């Protein structure tokens, strides 16, 4: 909704590369760029940040006391040990989408939404439609969105913000609201240290008593709705004490100095006509998506624990999907958990060092506690020498370390793959089992990694330690997530949830879903080469170059390795 439909993950990573390129120009070219930018800004009359604007702090509302969900969740919590929270893995795109819709439909008092990006496509509009419907019922809605995919699309957020029960804030914004490439380049030139830091958090919190947290943004490719490439991703739906921690993190970001209300840039005139037009667009797009009666077939089988999944949906409940989140209908995992999240001050390069350890440091400490097995998923994997050393030390202690990432053919960000490629041989030498997802897995029937003619890409960020501790969140194993972006995730001590995530991992690394990367023994001159093994179409195969990748993609990533930008990936 806030990001154009053609926005891609390339733009996400391209911001780092833009900073590298735009700060390398000569003085004369910079002067011309500044002059032209100022001229364009004056000519266009675009908005820029004001010195004085109203920004009212707010906090999460207490959970409502008299709703059906409140009673059902309280009943389940009363049966669990004190401090335990309930979790349900959302591994399929369809269930992840309709869980969000169902939560929005059930909201009684508050809805807090925090995302790196919300696309202006079918599923993005569908989610916004249900969020606005909640606001129409009197629900207080707060939407916090990172600005990198908002800049140039302010019209939509102004329309949504005009609703009396909705407030939208943008995080770490461009100070001049114009998306001209020259204007963006100039802002990067003067403020690149700040603009290169983004809010990568993802959370969807309803009534301060249920939340979805994980790796998915809001957009077609995250919910298996694109006609071309779709992501394989992970979220968890959570209830119980953990939700208060997630809400507190949202409040910290919402009230931080980096979160700007729209009145910082625009006169706060209610854009009622824009909202009316937007509602008409949302309604049209909702009709283009599967009708409500199809939710039964898409959603129920993944969640039902009853013998007959269709019994979960009474006719009068289909429209609101009220039963889909009934806690007693879910295969819930109850366990102690904690939120691991960055402080919003990490987005300020001058203040971030004062904010204590980042999420990457915390997770590294947790990973090193593994005794038997580590299963790790990171779509963008740039471990750096210290990461290779950490994994190698685990192997030396007898830990079975398996890493899953994208292949060159399946990745959506070639520049990150260029940074990752140099670590394949060191990781294998350290004793790590390294797997890369095939862009088109086998056509054999699978639950999570079904073959699609159009291809799939990995986007999940998670790990399992010793089949008892699970982390699911927004953080990749790369310098950008560790040092630049703000990230979040939940750490759950649950053998049940660990088994579910391990099943997802093991299906992904099957030889008809992924390639295992290996390395040859030294030849007579001491040279070794990487090779890939798998069983595409049921037949064992070996490849001496990145499988299924085009010649141009191979050449491009080879050239990208020349640039010294690893710290920005």
N, C-alpha and C positions, 0 to 999 in steps of 0.2 A: 504494500500500500504506500509506503514511504519511499521505496526504492523502485526505480524503473524495472520493468520485467526483464530487460536485457542485462541487468546488473549481474556480474559473475564473481566467483571467488578470485578470479584473476585481478579484479579491482581491489579486492581485500589485500592481496599480497602486493599489488602494484603500487600501493601507497608508499611502501618502503622503497621500492625501486625508483619511484618518482622523486623522492627526496634525494636519492643518490644522483639522479640525472640533473634535476633542477638546480642543485647547488654546485654544479661543475661548470657553469657557463662563464664566459669572460665578462669583464666589467662593463664593456660597451653594450653587449647584448643584454645584460641585466638592466642597465639604465633605460634602454629602449623598451624592454618588457614592462618596467615600472611605469614609464610614461604612458604607454598604450593602455595598460590596465587602469590607471587613474582616469584616463580619458573615457574608457568604456564604462567605468563605474559612474562617472558624472553624467554621461549621456544616457545611461539606462535608468538612473535614479533608483538603483537597487538598495535594499536595506543593509545597514551595518549595525553592529552592536551599540547600544546606548550606554551612557554613563550611569544613568539613574533609571531603575525600573523596579517594579514591585515583584518580590519573590517571597512567598509565604511558605514557611516550613510546615511539613505535615508528616504524620506517622501512620503506621498501619492501624487500622481500626480493629477493635477486639472482635473475635468471632461472634456471629449472631447466636443467640441462645435458644431460639425456638424454631429452627428449621429441621427438616427431616434428616439432612446430612449431618447436622450437629449431633442429633440423637444417635444416629447409626455409628458415627465415628467414635462417640463417647462410649457406646456399648462395647465396641471392639477394643478400645484402649483399656477399658476396665478389666479385660481378660488377659492383658499383657503385663509383663514386669514393668515396674516404674521406669520411665525414661525411654522406653522403646517406641520407635516410630514404624509406620507401615509403608512398604514400598511395592510398587508394581512396575516391572520392566516394560517399557514401550519400545519394542524393537521393530515393529512394522510401521511403515509410513501411514497407512490408513488408520490404524488404531491411535497413533500419535496425533493425527489431525482431529479425529472425532473425540478424543479425550479432551482436547482444548475446547472444542465446540460445546461438549457436554458440560464442562466446568463453567464456561461463560453463561450457558443457559440456566445453570443452577445458582449462580451468584445471587446472594441476597443483600449484601451490604457493600462489598468492596471487590475490586479487581485491579491488581497491580501487574503490569506487563513490562518486562525489561528485555530488550533484544538488540543484537548487533545490527540486524536488518529485518525489515518486513517488506516483502516484495509486492509490487502492484501487479499481481497476477490472480488467477482464479482462486487459489487457496488463500492467498493474502487477503483478498477482498471478502472471501467467505468468513474468515476469522474476524475481520474488522466489522462485518455485518452483525455478527453475534455479540461482539463487544459493544457496539452501539445499541443493540437491543437491550443489553443489560443496563446501559446508561439510561435508556428510555424508561426502565422500570424503577429508576431512582438509585441504582448502584453507583457508588463513587468509583470512577475509573481514573487511574494514573498510568500513563504510558511514557516510558523512558527509552529513547532510541538513540543509538550512536549516529553521529552526523555524517559519517563518510558516505553513506548511501542515501542520505536525506538531501544534502545540498543539491539544489536545482529542482527539488520536488516539494517545495514548501507549500504549494497550493493545497495538497491533500491534507497535510498536517494542520494547516490553518482551518480547513473545513471541519476536521474531526475535533479540534480544540474548541471550536465554536459551540459545541454542545455544552449546556450548562453543567452537566455532571462529569465532564471529561476535561482533564488537563494533560497536555503533552509537553514534555521537556526534551531537549536535545542535549546530548552529552559531548563535551569537548568540541564545540562547534567551530566551523569556519566563521570568522568574525564578519566577513562580507558575504552576503547571501546571493552570490551569483556563480553559476556553474561553468562560466566560460573557462576553457582550458587555460588560457593565459592568466586569468584571475586566480585560478587555483594554484597555478605554478608560482605566481608571485607570493601568494600567502604561504606556500611551502618554503619559498626562499627565505622569508623573514621569520617564519614561525614553525619551521619544520620539526624542531625538537619536540614541540607540544603536539602538533597535528599528526605526527607519526605514531602517537600513542592512542589506542582506540579501546573502547569498552566492548569486549567480546562476550560479556555475560549473557545468559539466556535463562529467564525464569517467567513463569506464568502462575500467579498466586491468586486464589479465590477465597474470599471471606477469611483470610488469615488462618485457614484450617486445611487447605489442600493446595499443593503446588506441583508444577511440572518443571523439572530442571534437567539439563543435559546438553547435547551438542547441536540440536536443531534450531535454525532460524525459522522464520515464517515465510514459506515460498513453495512453489510447486515441486521443485527438485528434492525437497526434504520430505515430501509426503507421497512420493511415487506417482506424481501427477503430470510430469513432463512427458513430452513426446520424444525427447531425445535422452540425454543423460540424467539419471536419477541417483541420489545418494543413498547409501546404507548407513544409518545413523542410530543413535541410542538416546533415549530419555528415561527418566523414572518419574512416576507419579507418587507423591509422598503425602502422608497424613501424619499427624502426631506432633511431638515436640520439635522435630526438625523444621517444621514450617515456620515457627517463630524465628529461628535463626535465619532462614531465607528471607523472611519479611524484614528483619533488622538490616540485612545486607542491602536490600532494596532501598530502605529508608536512608541508609548511609549514602548511597549513590544519588538518590533523589534530592537530598538536602545539601549535597556537596557543592563546592564552588564551581565545579565543572559542569553542572546541570543547569541549563538555561531555559527559562520559560519563554514562550514565543513573544511575550511583551517586551523582551529584551531587544527584539528586532523590528516588531510591527506594532502599530496602533492596535489596541485590543478591541477591535470592532467585530462583533459577532457576524461571522460570514454565513448567515442563515441560507442565503441563496446557494452558496457553494455546497453547503451540507445537504440541501435538498437534491441538488444535482448529483452529489456523490452517492446518496442513498439510492437513486435510480440506477446508477452504474453498478452498485453493489448487488442490487436485486437481480439485475440482468445476469451478472456473472454467477450468482448463486444458482440460478436455474440451469446454467450450463454444466454445473457439477452434479455428481450422482444425487438423485432424489432421496428424500428422507427414508422412503421405504427400503432403499438399498443399504442403509446403515446396518440393518439386521444381519445381512450376509457378510458384510465387510468387517464388522466390529465384534459381534457376539462370539464367534468361535475362538478368538484370541484370548478372551477374558473369562469365558464361562468355565465353571468347575462342576456344573450340573450335567446330568446325563444328556439332557436335551437343551442345547443352547437356545433354540427358538423360544423356549418357555420364558426366557429372560425378558422378552419384550412383549408387554401387553399393548394392544392397539392404541390405548389412550396415552401411552408413554413414548411411542416412537418419535413423535415430533420433537420433544424436548430431550430425548435420550436420558431421561432421569434415572432409569435403572442401570444404565451402563456403568455408573460409578458407585453403585451400591457396594459398600465395603464387604458385605458377606457374599457377594457374587464374584469377587476377585480372588485369585490365588495370591493373597498378600504375603509378603515376607516381613516379619516383625523382628526388629533388631535395634540395638543401639547404633547411633549415627551422629556424625557431626558435619557441619558445613565447612569446607575449606574455600576461602575466598580472599581475593585481593582487596586492599583498601582503595577507595576511589582516588586517593592521593597519588597512587602509582601513575595516573595519567598526567601528573604534573612533573616534568623531568627535574625540576629544581627542588621539589618537595618529596619525591618518591623515596629517596634513600632514608628519610626520617621515619618511614612508616613500618619499619620492622621487616621481617622475612617475607618474601613474596611466595605465592602459591607454589612456584617451582621448587623452591628450597624445602618447603614443607613436604611436598610429595616425594621429593628425592629421599628425605629421611625415612618416610614410610616405606618406600620401595625397598630400601636396604634392609628392612626387617624380614624380608622373605627368607624362608628356610628350605623350602622344597621346590616351589614353582612360581614363576612370574609369567602371566599372559598379559601382553600389553598391546593396545590398539592405538595408533596415532596416524591419521591420514597424511599429516605433514610431519616428517621425521627428520630432524637435523640435530642429532644428539651431541655434537661437538666432542672434543677429546675427553672432557670430564664425564660425559654420558657413556661413552664407550668404556671408559675405565670403571664406572659404576657397574655396568652390566657385566663386564669381565670379572670383577671382584665377586659378584654373585655366583657366576659360573664356577669360579675357583672354590667357593664354599659348598659346591654341590647343588646349586639351584638350577633347575631346568628353565632357561630363559627363552621365551618365544615372543617375537615381535611381528606384528602385522601392520603393513602400510600399503600405500597405493603403488601400483606399477607405473611405469612411464606412460603406458597406454591409458590407464584409468585415472591418473591424477588430473585435476582441473587446474593445477597451478604448476606449470613446468619449471618456473624459476626456483621453486622450493625443491622440486625433485633434483635439480642441478646441485643444490646444496647438500641434499641427502646422498646422492650417488657416490660421493667421495668417501662415505663412511660404511659402505656395504662390505668391502673387504676387511676393514678393521673390526667390524662387528662380528663377522664370521670367524675371523682369527681369534676373537675373544671367546668363542664357543657359543655364540648366540645362534638360535635357529631363526632365520629371517625369511618372511613370507611377503609376497606382493600380490595384491588382488588382481585377478583377471578382469579386463574391461567387460567381457561377455562370458560369464560362467557357463558351465555345462547346462544343457536343457533338462537334465534330470530334476525330478521334483525335490525342491528344498523348501524349508520354511522361510529362511531369512535371505538367502542368496539365490533366488530363482533366476534362471537365465532370461535376459531380455535382449531382444534384437538391437535395441538402441543403446545398450551399455549401462554400466553402473560404476559408481565411484565411491570410495570409502570416505565417510565424514565423521564416524564415531570416534570419541576420545574416552578411553576407559582402560582399567587394568584390574586384574584379579591376582591376589596374593594367597598362595597356599589353599586355594578353594575356600577361603573363609572371609577375606576382606576384599571389598569391591569399591572402586572409585569410578564414578560416571560424571562427566562434566563437560566444560567447554575448552579445556586446555590441551593443546598439542605439545608434543615433545620437540620444541624448537625454540630458538632465541626470542622470536617475537612474542610467543605466549609467556615465556619466562620473564623477559626483561621489559617489554614494551606495552603489551595489551593487559587490561585487567581481565581476570578469569575467575571462574567459580566451579564448584562441583561438590558432590556429596560422597563422603566416605562411610561405608556401611559394613558393619561386622556381622555378616549373615552368610552361613554356608548355603542356604537356599538361593539367595540372590546370586551368590558366586557361581553356583551350578548353572543357573540360567544364563549368565553372561559367558561362562565357559562353553556352553552349548553353542552360543552365537559365534564365539571365537573359533571353536573346532570345526563348525560348518564352513566358516570362511577360509580356513587353511586346508581344507580337503583338496587333493590334487586336481580336481576338476573345477575348483573355485579360485585357487591361487597357484602361483609358482613359488617353489622354494628356491632361494638364491644360494648358490654354492660356489666354491672356488677350486680350481684345479691344483694339483700338486706342482711344485716347481719343475720346469723343464730343465734341459741341460745348461741353460744360461741363467737359471734362477727365476725366470718369468712365470707368473701365474695369471690366469684369466677367470673372470666370473662366468658362470653359466646357470641356466634356469631349467628346472625340471617340473613336469606336471603331467596330467593325463587329460588333455582336452579331447572331448568327444569319446572318452573312454579308452584312448590309445596313449601309451606312454610316449612322451616327447621331451627332447632336450634342445635348448636354444643357446646360441653363443652371443646373441645380442638381445637387448630388451624386447621381449615378445610382443607382437601385435602393434608396436609403435611405428608410426610412419617415419620415413627417412628424414623428412623435414623436422619432425619433433626430436629425433635423435640429434640432428645437427644443431638445432636451436639450443637444446639443453647443454650440449658440449660447449657451445660458444658462451652460454651464460655462466659457465663455471670459471670463466676468465675474470669476472668482476669480483672484487673483494667486498661482498655485501652480506656475508654469512650472518653477521650480527643483526641484520634487518629482516631476515627471513622468518 
